[in-house]
C-alpha cells in the first residue's frame, strides 16, 4: 500500500484518539497551572513550559531554555536588531499577529529573518503570522537554547528557510481551544478536530511532512514531544542539513 495512504490513515486514527482524551488533558493542565506562581500572563491561551528537570530524565527537554519563564509568560514582543533579525519573544497572545503585521508594514524592508523564543499560544495568531512570513519571503530560526513550543512551530514553519541552532528546544503537542470554559466531550472533540485539521492543512501548505503532526497528536497538551535535529530535517521543519544544531532527545 502507498506510504501516503498509510500515513493519512494513521493521522486520522490519532486525530480521533486525541479528541477523545482531550477533556482529561485540559483538566490536568488547569490543575497544574493553578499550582504555578502568579506571573503576568495572558488568560485563555494554551501554552506549555518545559519542566525544570535535568536533561536525560524522561519527559525533560534536551537542555533548559535560557529565557526566564516569567519573561516568556508575557505577551509577545518584537525587537529588530542589526542584520535584519526580528526577535519575537513571549506568548503568542490574541492580537500578536496584528502587532506582527504592524511591524512588517512599518519595517518589513529591513526584516530578513524572525528569531522565535515562545511557549506558543493562540493557534489563529500563529497561523496568521506564519502565512505572512511566507508571503513576505522571510526566514525563521530558533536560536541556541531558545524555546519554540506548542503553536510556535506553526510560526516557524512559515519561513522560506528555517534553522534551529545548537540546543534549540522545539516541541509539539496536541492543540485545543482554551476559550471554551468547561467544554462538554462533544464540544471538546469537535473543537480538537477542527483546530487539528486547520493546523495540518497549513503545515501541508508550508511543505512540512505529515509525520511532524503525528508526533503532536500522540502527545497530550500537558506534555511536549521534543524534536531532534534529525527529525526536524526529516519532516522539513528545518531546511539546512549543515546547520549547527545539537543532538537533542525526543
Phi and psi restraints in degrees (value plus and minus 20) as a CYANA .aco file:
   2 UNK   PHI     -78.5   -38.5
   2 UNK   PSI     116.3   156.3
   3 UNK   PHI     -78.5   -38.5
   3 UNK   PSI     -55.6   -15.6
   4 UNK   PHI     -83.1   -43.1
   4 UNK   PSI     -58.6   -18.6
   5 UNK   PHI     -85.5   -45.5
   5 UNK   PSI     -63.3   -23.3
   6 UNK   PHI     -82.5   -42.5
   6 UNK   PSI     -62.3   -22.3
   7 UNK   PHI     -83.4   -43.4
   7 UNK   PSI     -63.6   -23.6
   8 UNK   PHI     -85.3   -45.3
   8 UNK   PSI     -58.3   -18.3
   9 UNK   PHI     -82.5   -42.5
   9 UNK   PSI     -65.3   -25.3
  10 UNK   PHI     -82.5   -42.5
  10 UNK   PSI     -58.3   -18.3
  11 UNK   PHI     -79.9   -39.9
  11 UNK   PSI     -67.5   -27.5
  12 UNK   PHI     -89.6   -49.6
  12 UNK   PSI     -54.1   -14.1
  13 UNK   PHI     -83.8   -43.8
  13 UNK   PSI     -65.2   -25.2
  14 UNK   PHI     -86.8   -46.8
  14 UNK   PSI     -54.7   -14.7
  15 UNK   PHI     -81.1   -41.1
  15 UNK   PSI     -64.7   -24.7
  16 UNK   PHI     -83.7   -43.7
  16 UNK   PSI     -61.7   -21.7
  17 UNK   PHI     -86.0   -46.0
  17 UNK   PSI     -60.8   -20.8
  18 UNK   PHI     -82.3   -42.3
  18 UNK   PSI     -63.3   -23.3
  19 UNK   PHI     -85.5   -45.5
  19 UNK   PSI     -54.6   -14.6
  20 UNK   PHI     -84.9   -44.9
  20 UNK   PSI     -59.5   -19.5
  21 UNK   PHI    -119.0   -79.0
  21 UNK   PSI     -17.2    22.8
  22 UNK   PHI     -88.7   -48.7
  22 UNK   PSI     -49.3    -9.3
  23 UNK   PHI     -82.8   -42.8
  23 UNK   PSI     -64.2   -24.2
  24 UNK   PHI     -82.0   -42.0
  24 UNK   PSI     -63.7   -23.7
  25 UNK   PHI     -81.9   -41.9
  25 UNK   PSI     -61.2   -21.2
  26 UNK   PHI     -83.3   -43.3
  26 UNK   PSI     -59.8   -19.8
  27 UNK   PHI     -85.7   -45.7
  27 UNK   PSI     -57.0   -17.0
  28 UNK   PHI     -84.5   -44.5
  28 UNK   PSI     -59.5   -19.5
  29 UNK   PHI     -82.7   -42.7
  29 UNK   PSI     -65.3   -25.3
  30 UNK   PHI     -79.4   -39.4
  30 UNK   PSI     -60.2   -20.2
  31 UNK   PHI     -85.7   -45.7
  31 UNK   PSI     -62.8   -22.8
  32 UNK   PHI     -85.5   -45.5
  32 UNK   PSI     -62.4   -22.4
  33 UNK   PHI     -86.3   -46.3
  33 UNK   PSI     -53.0   -13.0
  34 UNK   PHI     -84.6   -44.6
  34 UNK   PSI     -46.5    -6.5
  35 UNK   PHI    -107.5   -67.5
  35 UNK   PSI     -26.8    13.2
  36 UNK   PHI     -99.1   -59.1
  36 UNK   PSI     136.3   176.3
  37 UNK   PHI     -81.4   -41.4
  37 UNK   PSI     134.9   174.9
  38 UNK   PHI    -104.3   -64.3
  38 UNK   PSI      77.5   117.5
  39 UNK   PHI    -115.4   -75.4
  39 UNK   PSI     148.8   188.8
  40 UNK   PHI     -92.3   -52.3
  40 UNK   PSI      92.0   132.0
  41 UNK   PHI    -147.3  -107.3
  41 UNK   PSI     147.5   187.5
  42 UNK   PHI    -122.3   -82.3
  42 UNK   PSI     102.1   142.1
  43 UNK   PHI     -89.5   -49.5
  43 UNK   PSI     133.6   173.6
  44 UNK   PHI      38.4    78.4
  44 UNK   PSI      14.9    54.9
  45 UNK   PHI    -140.4  -100.4
  45 UNK   PSI      97.4   137.4
  46 UNK   PHI     -91.0   -51.0
  46 UNK   PSI      97.9   137.9
  47 UNK   PHI    -158.6  -118.6
  47 UNK   PSI     146.5   186.5
  48 UNK   PHI    -168.7  -128.7
  48 UNK   PSI     113.8   153.8
  49 UNK   PHI    -130.2   -90.2
  49 UNK   PSI     115.8   155.8
  50 UNK   PHI     -78.6   -38.6
  50 UNK   PSI     124.0   164.0
  51 UNK   PHI     -85.8   -45.8
  51 UNK   PSI     130.3   170.3
  52 UNK   PHI    -107.7   -67.7
  52 UNK   PSI      40.7    80.7
  53 UNK   PHI    -134.1   -94.1
  53 UNK   PSI     140.8   180.8
  54 UNK   PHI     -86.5   -46.5
  54 UNK   PSI     120.4   160.4
  55 UNK   PHI     -74.3   -34.3
  55 UNK   PSI     122.5   162.5
  56 UNK   PHI      80.3   120.3
  56 UNK   PSI     -41.8    -1.8
  57 UNK   PHI     -94.1   -54.1
  57 UNK   PSI     118.4   158.4
  58 UNK   PHI     -72.9   -32.9
  58 UNK   PSI     108.6   148.6
  59 UNK   PHI      68.8   108.8
  59 UNK   PSI     -28.4    11.6
  60 UNK   PHI    -103.4   -63.4
  60 UNK   PSI     133.6   173.6
  61 UNK   PHI     -90.6   -50.6
  61 UNK   PSI     141.1   181.1
  62 UNK   PHI     -81.2   -41.2
  62 UNK   PSI     -55.7   -15.7
  63 UNK   PHI    -165.2  -125.2
  63 UNK   PSI     143.9   183.9
  64 UNK   PHI     -99.9   -59.9
  64 UNK   PSI     111.0   151.0
  65 UNK   PHI     -77.3   -37.3
  65 UNK   PSI     126.6   166.6
  66 UNK   PHI    -101.3   -61.3
  66 UNK   PSI     -47.4    -7.4
  67 UNK   PHI     -96.9   -56.9
  67 UNK   PSI     114.7   154.7
  68 UNK   PHI     -81.3   -41.3
  68 UNK   PSI     126.1   166.1
  69 UNK   PHI     -80.7   -40.7
  69 UNK   PSI     -57.0   -17.0
  70 UNK   PHI     -84.9   -44.9
  70 UNK   PSI     -46.0    -6.0
  71 UNK   PHI     -96.3   -56.3
  71 UNK   PSI     -65.0   -25.0
  72 UNK   PHI     -90.1   -50.1
  72 UNK   PSI     -37.8     2.2
  73 UNK   PHI     -98.7   -58.7
  73 UNK   PSI     -29.1    10.9
  74 UNK   PHI    -105.7   -65.7
  74 UNK   PSI     138.4   178.4
  75 UNK   PHI     -75.2   -35.2
  75 UNK   PSI     127.5   167.5
  76 UNK   PHI     -79.6   -39.6
  76 UNK   PSI     113.5   153.5
  77 UNK   PHI    -136.2   -96.2
  77 UNK   PSI     139.4   179.4
  78 UNK   PHI    -147.7  -107.7
  78 UNK   PSI     113.4   153.4
  79 UNK   PHI    -159.4  -119.4
  79 UNK   PSI      93.5   133.5
  80 UNK   PHI    -108.4   -68.4
  80 UNK   PSI     106.0   146.0
  81 UNK   PHI    -138.9   -98.9
  81 UNK   PSI     159.4   199.4
  82 UNK   PHI     -80.0   -40.0
  82 UNK   PSI     131.5   171.5
  83 UNK   PHI      66.2   106.2
  83 UNK   PSI     -16.1    23.9
  84 UNK   PHI      53.5    93.5
  84 UNK   PSI       4.7    44.7
  85 UNK   PHI    -114.3   -74.3
  85 UNK   PSI     101.5   141.5
  86 UNK   PHI    -120.2   -80.2
  86 UNK   PSI      92.1   132.1
  87 UNK   PHI    -102.9   -62.9
  87 UNK   PSI     106.5   146.5
  88 UNK   PHI    -136.7   -96.7
  88 UNK   PSI      89.7   129.7
  89 UNK   PHI    -148.2  -108.2
  89 UNK   PSI     116.2   156.2
  90 UNK   PHI      94.5   134.5
  90 UNK   PSI    -196.7  -156.7
  91 UNK   PHI     -87.8   -47.8
  91 UNK   PSI     119.8   159.8
  92 UNK   PHI    -100.3   -60.3
  92 UNK   PSI      62.0   102.0
  93 UNK   PHI    -100.5   -60.5
  93 UNK   PSI     139.4   179.4
  94 UNK   PHI     -77.7   -37.7
  94 UNK   PSI     101.4   141.4
  95 UNK   PHI      90.1   130.1
  95 UNK   PSI     -33.7     6.3
  96 UNK   PHI     -81.2   -41.2
  96 UNK   PSI     -58.2   -18.2
  97 UNK   PHI     -84.5   -44.5
  97 UNK   PSI     -57.3   -17.3
  98 UNK   PHI     -86.6   -46.6
  98 UNK   PSI     -61.7   -21.7
  99 UNK   PHI     -85.7   -45.7
  99 UNK   PSI     -58.6   -18.6
 100 UNK   PHI     -84.0   -44.0
 100 UNK   PSI     -63.4   -23.4
 101 UNK   PHI     -81.2   -41.2
 101 UNK   PSI     -56.6   -16.6
 102 UNK   PHI     -83.2   -43.2
 102 UNK   PSI     -59.7   -19.7
 103 UNK   PHI     -83.1   -43.1
 103 UNK   PSI     -62.2   -22.2
 104 UNK   PHI     -84.9   -44.9
 104 UNK   PSI     -62.8   -22.8
 105 UNK   PHI     -83.0   -43.0
 105 UNK   PSI     -60.1   -20.1
 106 UNK   PHI     -99.1   -59.1
 106 UNK   PSI     -58.5   -18.5
 107 UNK   PHI    -156.9  -116.9
 107 UNK   PSI       2.6    42.6
 108 UNK   PHI     -77.0   -37.0
 108 UNK   PSI     -53.7   -13.7
 109 UNK   PHI     -86.8   -46.8
 109 UNK   PSI     -40.2    -0.2
 110 UNK   PHI    -115.6   -75.6
 110 UNK   PSI     -33.9     6.1
 111 UNK   PHI    -106.9   -66.9
 111 UNK   PSI      97.1   137.1
 112 UNK   PHI    -123.3   -83.3
 112 UNK   PSI     -51.2   -11.2
 113 UNK   PHI    -169.8  -129.8
 113 UNK   PSI     136.9   176.9
 114 UNK   PHI    -136.0   -96.0
 114 UNK   PSI     102.4   142.4
 115 UNK   PHI    -122.4   -82.4
 115 UNK   PSI      99.6   139.6
 116 UNK   PHI    -120.0   -80.0
 116 UNK   PSI     120.6   160.6
 117 UNK   PHI    -168.9  -128.9
 117 UNK   PSI      69.7   109.7
 118 UNK   PHI    -173.7  -133.7
 118 UNK   PSI     122.0   162.0
 119 UNK   PHI    -105.5   -65.5
 119 UNK   PSI     -13.7    26.3
 120 UNK   PHI      78.6   118.6
 120 UNK   PSI    -180.1  -140.1
 121 UNK   PHI     128.9   168.9
 121 UNK   PSI    -153.1  -113.1
 122 UNK   PHI     -81.6   -41.6
 122 UNK   PSI     100.6   140.6
 123 UNK   PHI     -87.1   -47.1
 123 UNK   PSI     -61.1   -21.1
 124 UNK   PHI     -77.8   -37.8
 124 UNK   PSI     -66.4   -26.4
 125 UNK   PHI     -88.0   -48.0
 125 UNK   PSI     -57.3   -17.3
 126 UNK   PHI     -83.0   -43.0
 126 UNK   PSI     -63.2   -23.2
 127 UNK   PHI     -85.1   -45.1
 127 UNK   PSI     -62.8   -22.8
 128 UNK   PHI     -82.3   -42.3
 128 UNK   PSI     -62.7   -22.7
 129 UNK   PHI     -83.8   -43.8
 129 UNK   PSI     -63.0   -23.0
 130 UNK   PHI     -81.0   -41.0
 130 UNK   PSI     -64.0   -24.0
 131 UNK   PHI     -84.5   -44.5
 131 UNK   PSI     -59.2   -19.2
 132 UNK   PHI     -88.6   -48.6
 132 UNK   PSI     -58.5   -18.5
 133 UNK   PHI     -79.8   -39.8
 133 UNK   PSI     -64.9   -24.9
 134 UNK   PHI     -87.9   -47.9
 134 UNK   PSI     -60.4   -20.4
 135 UNK   PHI     -79.9   -39.9
 135 UNK   PSI     -57.5   -17.5
 136 UNK   PHI    -111.8   -71.8
 136 UNK   PSI     -14.6    25.4
 137 UNK   PHI      35.9    75.9
 137 UNK   PSI      27.8    67.8
 138 UNK   PHI    -120.5   -80.5
 138 UNK   PSI     125.2   165.2
 139 UNK   PHI    -104.1   -64.1
 139 UNK   PSI     140.8   180.8
 140 UNK   PHI    -150.3  -110.3
 140 UNK   PSI     135.5   175.5
 141 UNK   PHI    -173.9  -133.9
 141 UNK   PSI     139.5   179.5
 142 UNK   PHI    -138.7   -98.7
 142 UNK   PSI      97.4   137.4
 143 UNK   PHI     -93.3   -53.3
 143 UNK   PSI     154.3   194.3
 144 UNK   PHI     -79.4   -39.4
 144 UNK   PSI     105.4   145.4
 145 UNK   PHI      41.5    81.5
 145 UNK   PSI      -3.3    36.7
 146 UNK   PHI    -103.3   -63.3
 146 UNK   PSI     138.1   178.1
 147 UNK   PHI    -127.5   -87.5
 147 UNK   PSI     114.7   154.7
 148 UNK   PHI    -159.5  -119.5
 148 UNK   PSI      76.9   116.9
 149 UNK   PHI    -149.3  -109.3
 149 UNK   PSI     145.4   185.4
 150 UNK   PHI      40.2    80.2
 150 UNK   PSI    -134.0   -94.0
 151 UNK   PHI    -105.0   -65.0
 151 UNK   PSI     -27.3    12.7
 152 UNK   PHI     -80.1   -40.1
 152 UNK   PSI     -60.0   -20.0
 153 UNK   PHI     -80.6   -40.6
 153 UNK   PSI     -41.4    -1.4
 154 UNK   PHI     -83.9   -43.9
 154 UNK   PSI     -64.4   -24.4
 155 UNK   PHI     -83.3   -43.3
 155 UNK   PSI     -67.2   -27.2
 156 UNK   PHI     -73.8   -33.8
 156 UNK   PSI     -59.1   -19.1
 157 UNK   PHI     -83.6   -43.6
 157 UNK   PSI     -39.2     0.8
 158 UNK   PHI     -93.7   -53.7
 158 UNK   PSI     -37.6     2.4
 159 UNK   PHI     -82.8   -42.8
 159 UNK   PSI     120.9   160.9
 160 UNK   PHI     -88.6   -48.6
 160 UNK   PSI     -51.3   -11.3
 161 UNK   PHI    -147.9  -107.9
 161 UNK   PSI     128.8   168.8
 162 UNK   PHI    -158.3  -118.3
 162 UNK   PSI     103.7   143.7
 163 UNK   PHI    -147.7  -107.7
 163 UNK   PSI     117.5   157.5
 164 UNK   PHI    -134.4   -94.4
 164 UNK   PSI      95.8   135.8
 165 UNK   PHI     -94.7   -54.7
 165 UNK   PSI     153.4   193.4
 166 UNK   PHI     -74.2   -34.2
 166 UNK   PSI     112.0   152.0
 167 UNK   PHI      44.4    84.4
 167 UNK   PSI       1.4    41.4
 168 UNK   PHI     -85.2   -45.2
 168 UNK   PSI     119.8   159.8
 169 UNK   PHI    -124.8   -84.8
 169 UNK   PSI      84.5   124.5
 170 UNK   PHI    -139.5   -99.5
 170 UNK   PSI     101.1   141.1
 171 UNK   PHI    -158.2  -118.2
 171 UNK   PSI     131.0   171.0
 172 UNK   PHI    -150.4  -110.4
 172 UNK   PSI     137.6   177.6
 173 UNK   PHI    -180.4  -140.4
 173 UNK   PSI     159.3   199.3
 174 UNK   PHI     -82.0   -42.0
 174 UNK   PSI     125.0   165.0
 175 UNK   PHI    -124.3   -84.3
 175 UNK   PSI     137.5   177.5
 176 UNK   PHI    -175.1  -135.1
 176 UNK   PSI     147.9   187.9
 177 UNK   PHI    -116.0   -76.0
 177 UNK   PSI      83.5   123.5
 178 UNK   PHI     -99.2   -59.2
 178 UNK   PSI     -26.0    14.0
 179 UNK   PHI    -101.1   -61.1
 179 UNK   PSI     -32.7     7.3
 180 UNK   PHI    -108.8   -68.8
 180 UNK   PSI      94.8   134.8
 181 UNK   PHI    -103.3   -63.3
 181 UNK   PSI     106.0   146.0
 182 UNK   PHI      28.1    68.1
 182 UNK   PSI      40.8    80.8
 183 UNK   PHI     -88.6   -48.6
 183 UNK   PSI     130.7   170.7
 184 UNK   PHI     -93.7   -53.7
 184 UNK   PSI     142.8   182.8
 185 UNK   PHI     -75.8   -35.8
 185 UNK   PSI     -58.9   -18.9
 186 UNK   PHI     -85.4   -45.4
 186 UNK   PSI     -62.0   -22.0
 187 UNK   PHI     -84.4   -44.4
 187 UNK   PSI     -63.8   -23.8
 188 UNK   PHI     -82.9   -42.9
 188 UNK   PSI     -62.7   -22.7
 189 UNK   PHI     -85.1   -45.1
 189 UNK   PSI     -65.9   -25.9
 190 UNK   PHI     -83.1   -43.1
 190 UNK   PSI     -62.6   -22.6
 191 UNK   PHI     -84.9   -44.9
 191 UNK   PSI     -64.6   -24.6
 192 UNK   PHI     -82.1   -42.1
 192 UNK   PSI     -62.3   -22.3
 193 UNK   PHI     -85.3   -45.3
 193 UNK   PSI     -63.5   -23.5
 194 UNK   PHI     -85.5   -45.5
 194 UNK   PSI     -65.8   -25.8
 195 UNK   PHI     -86.0   -46.0
 195 UNK   PSI     -63.3   -23.3
 196 UNK   PHI     -82.4   -42.4
 196 UNK   PSI     -60.6   -20.6
 197 UNK   PHI     -83.4   -43.4
 197 UNK   PSI     -61.3   -21.3
 198 UNK   PHI     -83.2   -43.2
 198 UNK   PSI     -65.2   -25.2
 199 UNK   PHI     -85.9   -45.9
 199 UNK   PSI     -64.4   -24.4
 200 UNK   PHI     -81.4   -41.4
 200 UNK   PSI     -61.5   -21.5
 201 UNK   PHI     -84.3   -44.3
 201 UNK   PSI     -63.3   -23.3
 202 UNK   PHI     -83.8   -43.8
 202 UNK   PSI     -65.8   -25.8
 203 UNK   PHI     -82.0   -42.0
 203 UNK   PSI     -57.1   -17.1
 204 UNK   PHI     -83.3   -43.3
 204 UNK   PSI     -61.6   -21.6
 205 UNK   PHI     -84.5   -44.5
 205 UNK   PSI     -50.0   -10.0
 206 UNK   PHI    -102.7   -62.7
 206 UNK   PSI     -24.0    16.0
 207 UNK   PHI      66.2   106.2
 207 UNK   PSI      -1.9    38.1
 208 UNK   PHI    -107.6   -67.6
 208 UNK   PSI     119.1   159.1
 209 UNK   PHI     -85.8   -45.8
 209 UNK   PSI     124.5   164.5
 210 UNK   PHI     -83.5   -43.5
 210 UNK   PSI     -45.9    -5.9
 211 UNK   PHI     -80.2   -40.2
 211 UNK   PSI     -49.4    -9.4
 212 UNK   PHI     -79.7   -39.7
 212 UNK   PSI     -66.5   -26.5
 213 UNK   PHI     -94.8   -54.8
 213 UNK   PSI     -43.3    -3.3
 214 UNK   PHI     -83.5   -43.5
 214 UNK   PSI     -61.2   -21.2
 215 UNK   PHI     -80.4   -40.4
 215 UNK   PSI     -58.8   -18.8
 216 UNK   PHI     -83.6   -43.6
 216 UNK   PSI     -64.1   -24.1
 217 UNK   PHI     -85.7   -45.7
 217 UNK   PSI     -47.1    -7.1
 218 UNK   PHI    -100.4   -60.4
 218 UNK   PSI     -30.4     9.6
 219 UNK   PHI    -132.7   -92.7
 219 UNK   PSI     100.5   140.5
 220 UNK   PHI     -79.8   -39.8
 220 UNK   PSI     135.3   175.3
 221 UNK   PHI     -80.4   -40.4
 221 UNK   PSI     -40.0     0.0
 222 UNK   PHI    -104.3   -64.3
 222 UNK   PSI     -16.9    23.1
 223 UNK   PHI    -154.9  -114.9
 223 UNK   PSI     153.8   193.8
 224 UNK   PHI    -150.6  -110.6
 224 UNK   PSI     122.2   162.2
 225 UNK   PHI    -118.0   -78.0
 225 UNK   PSI      95.2   135.2
 226 UNK   PHI    -106.6   -66.6
 226 UNK   PSI     102.8   142.8
 227 UNK   PHI    -102.4   -62.4
 227 UNK   PSI     112.9   152.9
 228 UNK   PHI    -101.0   -61.0
 228 UNK   PSI     140.9   180.9
 229 UNK   PHI     -75.1   -35.1
 229 UNK   PSI     -59.2   -19.2
 230 UNK   PHI     -84.1   -44.1
 230 UNK   PSI     -59.5   -19.5
 231 UNK   PHI     -88.8   -48.8
 231 UNK   PSI     -61.1   -21.1
 232 UNK   PHI     -81.1   -41.1
 232 UNK   PSI     -58.2   -18.2
 233 UNK   PHI     -91.1   -51.1
 233 UNK   PSI     -61.5   -21.5
 234 UNK   PHI     -80.0   -40.0
 234 UNK   PSI     -62.7   -22.7
 235 UNK   PHI    -109.1   -69.1
 235 UNK   PSI     -13.4    26.6
 236 UNK   PHI      44.2    84.2
 236 UNK   PSI       5.1    45.1
 237 UNK   PHI     -92.9   -52.9
 237 UNK   PSI     -53.8   -13.8
 238 UNK   PHI    -129.0   -89.0
 238 UNK   PSI     136.5   176.5
 239 UNK   PHI    -137.3   -97.3
 239 UNK   PSI     -25.0    15.0
 240 UNK   PHI    -141.3  -101.3
 240 UNK   PSI      90.7   130.7
 241 UNK   PHI     -88.3   -48.3
 241 UNK   PSI     -37.6     2.4
 242 UNK   PHI    -121.7   -81.7
 242 UNK   PSI     -14.2    25.8
 243 UNK   PHI     -81.8   -41.8
 243 UNK   PSI     124.4   164.4
 244 UNK   PHI     -97.1   -57.1
 244 UNK   PSI      74.7   114.7
 245 UNK   PHI    -145.3  -105.3
 245 UNK   PSI     135.9   175.9
 246 UNK   PHI    -101.4   -61.4
 246 UNK   PSI     154.2   194.2
 247 UNK   PHI    -103.2   -63.2
 247 UNK   PSI     -51.4   -11.4
 248 UNK   PHI      44.0    84.0
 248 UNK   PSI    -194.9  -154.9
 249 UNK   PHI    -175.1  -135.1
 249 UNK   PSI     116.0   156.0
